[in-house]
Amino acid sequence: MSYYKKSSLFLIILLFLIVDIYALKFTDMSVISGMQIKNYTKVSDKKIQINDHSRIRSADINGDGYYDLIMCSLFPNPLKGIPFENLVFLNNGDGTFTDFSEASGLKEIQAGLLFFADFDNDGDQDVFAGLDIPLEAVENNQIFENDGNGVFKKKFNSGVELEKNHFTSHVLSADFDNDGILDLFVGNGSTMRGVKDLIYKGNGDLTFTLIPDALKDAKAQPSNGGVILDYDNDGDQDIYVTTYGVSLKRGNNQLWENQGNMRFVDVSDQKGVKALRTGNRFQKSTGFGRYFQKEELEKGIVGSNGFGAAITDINRDGLPDILTACISHPSEKIFSRKWSDPSSVFINRGDRGAFRFQNENIKRGLTFNEGDIDISCADMDNDGITDIMISREDKYEKRYKEERHKGWFGVFKGKENGTFEDISLICGVNINDKDGTKRMKRAQNHSIIDYDLDGRLDLFIGGRDKGKGRPNYLFKNITTNKNGVIVLTLKGDGEKVNRDAIGAVVFISDEDNRIISRYVYSSRGNYSAQDTRDLYFGFVSSRPEKALLRWPDGREEIINIPKTGKFFTINYPNQIAINVKR
């Protein structure tokens, strides 16, 4: 081999190594961290009806600044003696976790989901416990008060107890009427039946008042996921809802525009997010998701089997975009499956104040998968660009030959041009187990947290059981690039702004004067997955010096970011301080 050929080969190998060193990477810390203890019942080959706790979320329940791990049962059967079980693992602050399930008071609550927020503005995280199967009336939706140390006690007569079960599948919270107190959107029906969603006004004392006509002309649909956003930047909080409804109400999603005074109107049709007209992306007859249904079908477009939902600003124009995770079964013969919506990337165009959304899932480069369940957005490698994570079901994968269409956990690296690169199989999450299987195939919910507070966001993923028992997983972010990060924790005053500052947004301009937007949201998607509420701003070269902060009450402030430190707390209205705990 000639000298030049050897040199060229050496440079290629060197470049590959450099790219690999600085690529987005994760390593499995599940066992060493202690968070897998009692995650599931170990069995050999006997199938049991419940064997995982993959409905997961994260919250700082004891107020020490570190996010704790909460895990709820996926498919229990209390009517046959297999109750719900909730696991709570406290973060020790040293990379390990301690089982706190019994002491928390949450372990035996009969609830399909636990949603954490500060409902009484006292500085700690309380709980809405939602039930998605029919049980006795005394075990319907409930509220639990936090004593400040992560121990919870039931709040009787909270107002969320229903006369009959509504199959609650997800809960969202925001201050809808700008009185400084968190209110509730309760999504009902799940994948089982059509039930109307509900709005509750928060009273600030852990009680809530049902507003029966808050959602104008609400239809009884199987509400399955959602997210809060101010899509039109008018200073109040709107609601986007996904439905599991290809076979019921045609799967039409909703965008509830806040009209003030706890009244909402569905504008999903006008804004382009109700349903797609382009069909399943894996069908030749639909032009692989580029053809339109015939005009006579316009009033009855099929829609989606929607699950997850998330918000981010993909194109960095200062407007929130919406992403959905959908199960979409390809079929040339079955009409509803041929035209069912795949997972979508709704870009908020905001043209002349119209704020209409345009689906760009193909343009943005997301790989089609039949079983998308949960979706999230975060800047995982601190380069200022949003990345996307997707939990996926694997029971459909035998229909596909290419690995990219199978049920691995999806990790998509955001690129400068606004598209995404699929790095799922090389980022360290989908590693092989000893039996040769991909570890994170068949994930349920997942959560984005910085569990060790090193400035890099990590992955907490729910492992969905196949019958022999399966734990959950924790993947540490070990990306080694030299990018910087600034982390902002926002806190309301509990009077004008809710203490969690849910609904706030921060804008920072990067070196190219493009906007980086980060949102404080309560939860997202199916079973109310919850991430860190801290806002992470990554930067490649120069450190940002200023930020525009828009509080939920509409107040805007220019924040001068200190030149030293990484973690900062901003108390309403504009008091910023280095977070010495971190």
C-alpha positions in Angstrom: 0.0 0.0 0.0 1.4 3.4 -1.0 2.2 6.1 1.6 -0.7 8.3 0.4 -3.2 5.4 0.6 -1.9 4.6 4.1 -2.2 8.2 5.1 -5.8 8.5 3.7 -6.8 5.3 5.5 -5.3 6.6 8.8 -7.1 9.9 8.5 -10.4 8.1 7.8 -9.9 5.9 10.9 -8.9 8.9 13.0 -11.9 10.9 11.8 -14.2 7.9 12.7 -12.7 7.7 16.1 -13.1 11.4 16.7 -16.7 11.4 15.6 -17.4 8.3 17.8 -15.7 9.9 20.8 -17.9 13.0 20.7 -21.1 11.3 19.5 -24.2 11.2 21.7 -23.6 8.1 23.9 -25.3 6.4 26.9 -24.3 3.6 29.3 -26.5 1.4 31.4 -26.5 2.2 35.1 -29.6 0.3 36.0 -28.1 -2.3 38.3 -25.2 -0.3 39.8 -27.6 2.6 40.7 -29.9 0.3 42.7 -33.1 1.4 40.9 -34.0 -2.1 39.6 -34.6 -3.5 43.0 -38.1 -4.9 43.3 -39.0 -3.6 39.8 -40.5 -6.9 38.9 -41.1 -10.5 40.1 -38.5 -12.9 38.9 -40.1 -16.0 37.2 -38.7 -18.7 34.9 -41.3 -19.4 32.3 -44.6 -18.9 34.1 -46.6 -16.0 32.7 -48.3 -13.7 35.2 -50.8 -11.0 34.6 -48.6 -8.2 35.9 -44.8 -8.2 35.9 -43.5 -4.7 35.3 -43.8 -1.1 36.5 -43.2 0.6 33.2 -45.6 3.6 33.6 -42.8 5.8 34.8 -42.2 9.5 35.7 -39.7 11.6 37.6 -40.2 14.2 40.3 -38.3 15.7 43.2 -40.6 14.6 45.9 -38.5 15.5 49.0 -37.2 18.8 47.7 -33.5 18.1 47.8 -32.9 19.2 44.2 -32.4 15.7 42.9 -35.1 14.0 40.8 -36.5 10.8 42.1 -37.9 7.8 40.1 -41.6 6.8 40.3 -42.9 3.6 38.6 -46.5 2.5 38.2 -47.9 -0.9 37.2 -48.7 -1.3 33.5 -51.4 -3.9 33.4 -52.6 -5.0 36.8 -56.0 -6.7 37.4 -57.3 -5.6 40.8 -60.6 -7.3 40.2 -58.8 -10.6 40.1 -56.6 -10.1 43.1 -53.6 -8.5 41.3 -53.6 -4.9 42.5 -51.8 -1.8 41.3 -48.3 -1.3 42.9 -46.3 2.0 42.8 -42.6 2.0 43.4 -40.7 5.1 44.6 -36.9 5.4 44.5 -35.3 8.4 46.2 -32.2 9.9 44.6 -29.3 9.8 47.0 -27.4 12.4 45.1 -24.4 10.2 44.5 -25.7 8.3 41.5 -27.6 5.7 43.5 -31.2 5.3 44.6 -33.0 3.9 47.7 -36.4 2.2 47.7 -38.8 4.5 49.4 -42.0 2.9 48.2 -43.5 1.8 51.6 -42.5 5.0 53.4 -43.9 7.3 50.8 -47.5 6.1 51.3 -47.9 5.7 47.5 -47.1 2.0 47.1 -50.6 0.6 47.5 -52.6 3.4 46.0 -55.0 1.9 43.4 -54.1 4.1 40.5 -52.9 3.7 37.0 -50.9 6.9 37.0 -49.4 9.3 39.5 -49.1 12.9 38.4 -46.9 15.3 40.5 -47.4 19.0 40.8 -47.5 21.7 43.5 -51.3 22.2 43.7 -51.3 24.2 47.0 -48.3 26.4 46.2 -46.4 25.4 49.4 -43.2 24.4 47.6 -43.5 20.6 47.3 -45.0 18.1 44.9 -48.5 16.8 45.5 -50.1 13.9 43.6 -53.1 13.4 41.4 -53.8 9.6 41.3 -55.7 8.6 38.2 -57.5 5.4 37.7 -58.0 3.9 34.2 -60.0 0.7 35.0 -63.4 0.4 36.8 -63.2 -0.1 40.6 -65.3 0.9 43.5 -66.2 4.7 43.7 -64.0 5.2 46.7 -61.0 4.2 44.6 -61.5 6.6 41.7 -59.3 9.6 41.0 -57.7 11.0 44.2 -55.5 13.8 45.5 -52.6 13.2 47.9 -50.7 15.9 49.9 -47.0 15.9 50.3 -45.7 16.6 53.8 -42.5 18.2 52.3 -40.4 15.1 52.9 -41.9 12.9 50.2 -44.6 11.3 52.4 -48.1 11.5 51.1 -51.5 11.5 52.7 -54.9 11.4 51.0 -56.9 14.6 50.7 -60.5 13.7 51.2 -63.3 15.5 49.3 -60.8 17.0 46.9 -63.4 17.4 44.2 -61.7 15.1 41.6 -63.5 12.0 42.9 -66.1 10.9 40.3 -69.4 9.2 40.7 -68.3 6.6 38.1 -64.9 5.8 36.6 -63.9 7.8 33.6 -60.9 5.6 32.6 -58.4 8.4 33.1 -55.4 7.9 30.9 -53.4 11.2 31.3 -53.4 14.4 33.3 -52.1 17.9 32.4 -51.8 20.9 34.6 -51.4 24.6 34.1 -52.8 27.9 35.4 -55.5 28.2 32.8 -57.1 31.4 34.3 -53.9 33.1 35.4 -54.8 33.3 39.1 -51.5 31.8 40.2 -53.0 28.4 41.0 -52.7 25.2 39.0 -55.8 23.8 37.3 -56.3 20.3 35.8 -57.1 18.8 32.4 -58.1 15.2 32.9 -58.0 13.1 29.8 -60.4 10.1 29.9 -61.2 7.0 27.9 -57.7 5.7 27.2 -57.8 3.1 24.4 -61.0 1.5 25.6 -63.9 3.8 25.1 -65.2 7.2 24.3 -65.4 9.4 27.5 -65.5 13.2 27.7 -62.4 15.0 29.0 -62.8 17.3 32.0 -61.4 20.6 33.3 -61.1 21.3 37.0 -60.3 24.7 38.5 -57.7 24.6 41.3 -58.7 26.3 44.5 -55.2 26.4 46.0 -56.0 24.2 48.9 -55.7 20.8 47.2 -59.4 20.9 46.3 -60.7 21.4 42.8 -64.0 22.5 41.2 -65.3 20.8 38.0 -66.1 23.2 35.2 -68.7 21.1 33.3 -68.8 23.2 30.1 -65.2 24.3 30.0 -64.5 22.3 26.8 -67.1 23.6 24.3 -68.9 20.8 22.4 -66.4 18.2 23.7 -66.9 14.8 22.1 -66.7 11.5 23.9 -63.4 10.2 22.5 -60.7 7.8 23.8 -58.4 10.6 24.9 -54.9 9.0 25.2 -52.3 11.6 25.6 -51.6 15.3 25.5 -49.5 18.3 26.3 -49.9 22.0 27.4 -48.6 24.8 25.2 -49.3 28.4 24.3 -49.4 27.7 20.6 -50.4 31.2 19.6 -48.1 33.2 22.0 -51.1 35.1 23.4 -50.1 34.6 27.0 -52.5 31.8 28.1 -52.2 28.0 28.1 -53.8 25.9 25.4 -54.2 22.1 25.3 -53.3 19.6 22.6 -54.8 16.1 22.9 -54.2 12.8 21.0 -56.9 10.2 20.7 -56.8 6.5 20.2 -59.6 6.5 17.8 -59.2 5.1 14.3 -62.2 2.8 15.1 -64.0 5.4 17.2 -64.7 9.0 16.2 -62.1 8.5 13.4 -59.2 9.4 15.7 -59.5 13.1 15.5 -57.1 15.0 17.7 -58.0 18.2 19.5 -56.3 21.6 20.0 -58.2 23.4 22.7 -57.7 27.1 22.4 -57.9 29.0 25.7 -60.7 31.7 25.4 -60.3 32.9 29.0 -62.5 32.4 32.0 -61.9 28.7 31.9 -63.5 28.2 28.5 -61.8 26.4 25.6 -62.7 25.9 21.9 -61.4 23.1 19.7 -59.5 24.7 16.7 -57.7 21.6 15.6 -59.4 21.5 12.2 -58.5 25.2 11.4 -54.9 24.8 12.7 -54.1 21.5 10.8 -53.7 19.1 13.7 -57.0 17.3 13.7 -56.0 14.6 11.3 -53.8 14.1 8.3 -55.0 13.5 4.8 -51.9 11.8 3.6 -52.3 8.3 5.0 -49.9 5.6 6.2 -46.3 6.2 5.3 -45.6 2.6 4.6 -48.2 2.2 1.9 -47.4 2.4 -1.8 -51.0 3.3 -2.7 -50.7 6.4 -0.4 -47.5 7.6 -2.1 -45.7 6.6 1.1 -47.6 9.3 3.0 -47.6 11.9 0.2 -50.9 11.4 -1.5 -54.2 12.9 -0.3 -57.5 11.2 0.4 -60.3 12.0 -2.0 -62.2 15.1 -1.5 -65.4 13.3 -0.5 -63.6 11.9 2.5 -62.6 15.3 3.8 -65.3 15.4 6.5 -64.4 11.9 7.7 -60.6 11.8 7.5 -59.5 8.7 9.5 -57.0 10.2 11.9 -54.7 8.4 14.4 -54.3 5.9 17.1 -52.4 8.5 19.0 -50.4 8.0 22.2 -47.6 10.3 23.1 -47.3 14.1 22.6 -44.5 16.6 23.2 -43.6 20.2 22.4 -40.4 21.8 21.3 -39.2 24.5 18.9 -37.6 22.4 16.1 -36.9 25.2 13.6 -35.9 27.7 16.2 -38.3 30.5 15.3 -39.6 31.0 18.8 -42.9 29.1 18.3 -43.8 25.8 19.9 -44.1 22.8 17.5 -46.0 19.6 18.4 -44.8 16.0 18.0 -47.1 12.9 18.3 -46.4 9.2 18.7 -48.9 7.0 16.9 -49.5 3.3 16.3 -50.2 3.1 12.6 -50.9 -0.3 11.0 -50.1 -0.5 7.3 -52.8 -2.3 5.2 -53.9 -1.9 1.6 -57.2 -3.8 2.3 -58.4 -2.2 5.5 -59.6 1.4 4.8 -59.0 2.8 8.3 -55.4 1.3 8.5 -54.5 2.5 5.1 -55.2 6.1 5.9 -54.4 6.1 9.6 -51.9 8.8 10.7 -48.3 7.9 11.5 -46.3 9.7 14.1 -46.3 13.4 13.2 -44.1 16.5 13.4 -46.3 19.5 13.4 -44.4 22.7 12.6 -46.0 25.9 13.9 -45.9 28.2 10.9 -47.4 31.2 12.7 -47.8 33.0 9.4 -49.4 36.4 9.9 -50.8 35.4 13.2 -52.6 32.4 11.8 -50.5 29.9 13.7 -51.3 27.0 11.4 -49.4 23.7 11.7 -47.9 21.7 8.9 -46.9 18.1 9.3 -43.3 17.5 8.2 -42.6 14.0 9.5 -41.1 12.9 6.2 -39.1 16.1 5.6 -37.6 16.0 9.1 -36.3 12.5 8.6 -38.1 10.5 11.3 -38.1 6.8 10.6 -41.6 5.2 10.3 -42.4 2.7 12.9 -45.7 0.9 13.4 -45.7 0.9 17.2 -44.7 4.4 18.4 -46.0 4.9 22.0 -44.1 7.7 23.9 -42.2 10.7 22.5 -40.1 13.4 24.1 -37.8 16.2 23.0 -34.6 17.5 24.6 -31.1 18.7 23.8 -29.2 15.6 24.9 -25.7 16.6 23.7 -25.9 20.3 24.6 -25.4 21.6 21.1 -28.4 23.9 21.2 -30.4 21.6 18.8 -33.4 19.5 19.9 -33.1 15.7 19.8 -36.1 13.3 19.8 -36.6 10.1 21.8 -39.4 7.5 21.1 -40.6 4.5 23.1 -41.8 1.7 20.7 -43.7 -1.5 20.8 -42.0 -4.5 19.2 -44.9 -6.9 18.6 -45.3 -5.7 15.0 -41.6 -5.9 14.0 -41.9 -9.3 12.3 -43.5 -7.5 9.4 -40.3 -5.6 8.7 -36.9 -6.6 7.4 -34.9 -3.4 8.2 -33.8 -2.8 11.8 -34.8 0.8 11.7 -38.5 -0.2 11.4 -38.4 -2.5 14.4 -39.2 -2.0 18.0 -36.0 -0.6 19.4 -36.0 2.6 21.5 -35.7 5.5 19.1 -33.0 8.2 19.5 -32.8 10.8 16.8 -30.0 13.4 16.8 -31.1 16.9 15.7 -29.0 18.4 12.9 -28.3 22.0 12.0 -30.7 21.9 9.0 -33.6 20.9 11.1 -33.7 17.2 10.2 -32.9 14.3 12.4 -30.4 11.4 12.2 -31.4 8.0 13.5 -28.7 6.9 15.9 -30.8 4.5 17.8 -28.6 1.4 17.2 -25.3 3.1 17.9 -25.9 5.4 20.9 -25.6 2.7 23.6 -29.3 2.3 24.6 -30.2 -0.6 22.3 -27.3 -2.9 23.3 -27.5 -6.6 23.1 -28.3 -8.7 26.1 -26.6 -12.1 26.6 -29.4 -13.9 24.7 -28.8 -11.6 21.7 -32.0 -9.5 22.0 -32.0 -5.8 21.8 -32.4 -4.6 25.4 -34.7 -1.6 24.9 -37.1 -3.1 22.4 -40.6 -2.8 23.7 -40.3 0.3 25.9 -43.3 1.9 27.6 -43.0 5.4 29.0 -39.6 7.2 29.4 -38.4 10.2 31.3 -35.7 12.8 30.6 -33.8 13.7 33.7 -30.3 14.7 34.8 -30.2 12.3 37.7 -26.6 13.0 38.7 -26.7 16.7 38.0 -23.6 16.7 35.7 -25.3 19.0 33.1 -26.1 16.1 30.7 -29.6 14.8 30.4 -30.1 11.1 31.0 -32.8 8.5 30.1 -35.1 6.7 32.5 -37.0 4.0 30.5 -39.9 1.7 31.4 -39.3 -1.9 30.3 -42.6 -3.4 29.1 -43.0 -7.0 30.1 -43.4 -10.0 27.8 -44.5 -12.4 30.5 -41.4 -13.5 32.4 -40.8 -10.3 34.2 -38.9 -7.2 33.2 -37.3 -4.2 35.1 -37.0 -0.6 34.2 -33.7 0.9 33.0 -31.6 4.0 33.7 -29.1 5.1 31.1 -26.4 7.7 31.9 -25.5 10.2 29.3 -21.7 9.9 28.7 -21.3 12.2 25.7 -17.8 13.6 25.9 -18.0 16.7 23.7 -16.8 20.1 25.0 -20.2 21.8 24.7 -21.3 24.0 27.5 -24.6 24.1 29.3 -26.7 26.5 31.4 -29.5 25.1 33.5 -32.3 27.3 34.7 -34.8 26.4 37.4 -37.8 28.7 37.5 -39.9 29.2 40.6 -43.1 31.2 40.8 -44.2 33.2 43.9 -47.4 31.2 44.5 -49.5 34.4 44.1 -49.2 35.7 40.5 -47.3 32.6 39.2 -47.7 29.0 40.3 -44.7 27.7 42.3 -43.8 25.2 39.6 -43.7 28.0 37.0 -45.6 25.7 34.6 -46.3 27.6 31.4 -43.1 29.7 31.5 -40.8 29.8 28.5 -37.3 31.0 28.1 -35.7 32.2 24.9 -31.9 32.5 24.3 -30.3 33.4 21.0 -27.3 31.4 19.9 -24.2 32.6 18.0 -26.1 32.7 14.7 -29.0 34.7 16.3 -31.3 31.7 16.1 -33.7 31.3 19.0 -33.4 28.4 21.4 -36.7 28.0 23.3 -37.3 25.9 26.4 -40.7 25.3 28.0 -41.8 24.4 31.5 -44.5 21.9 31.1 -46.3 19.6 33.6 -46.3 16.3 31.7 -46.7 14.8 28.3 -48.4 12.0 26.5 -49.9 8.7 27.5 -50.1 8.0 31.3 -48.6 11.5 31.9 -44.9 10.9 31.6 -43.0 13.6 33.5 -39.5 14.9 32.8 -37.2 17.4 34.6 -38.7 20.9 34.8 -35.2 22.4 34.7 -34.4 24.1 31.4 -31.2 23.0 29.7 -29.5 25.4 27.2 -26.5 23.8 25.5 -24.0 25.9 23.5 -21.1 25.0 21.3 -18.8 28.1 21.5 -19.7 31.4 23.1 -21.6 31.3 26.4 -25.0 33.1 26.3 -25.2 36.3 28.3 -28.9 37.2 28.3 -32.2 35.4 28.2 -35.8 36.5 27.6 -38.1 35.0 30.2 -41.8 35.0 29.7 -43.7 34.0 32.9 -47.1 32.3 32.8 -48.8 35.6 33.7 -47.4 37.3 30.6 -44.7 39.2 32.4 -41.4 39.3 30.4 -38.0 40.0 31.7 -34.5 40.2 30.3 -32.2 38.0 32.5 -28.5 38.6 32.7 -26.8 35.2 33.0 -23.8 35.2 35.4 -20.5 34.5 33.8 -19.7 31.7 36.2 -21.6 28.6 37.3 -23.8 26.1 35.5 -27.0 25.8 37.5 -29.2 28.8 38.3 -32.5 29.4 40.1 -34.8 32.3 39.0 -37.5 33.3 41.4 -40.4 35.3 40.1 -40.2 38.0 38.8 -36.5 38.2 38.0 -34.2 37.3 40.9 -31.5 35.0 39.6 -28.9 33.2 41.8 -26.3 30.5 41.4 -27.8 27.3 42.7 -25.2 26.4 45.3 -26.7 22.9 45.9 -25.7 22.0 42.5 
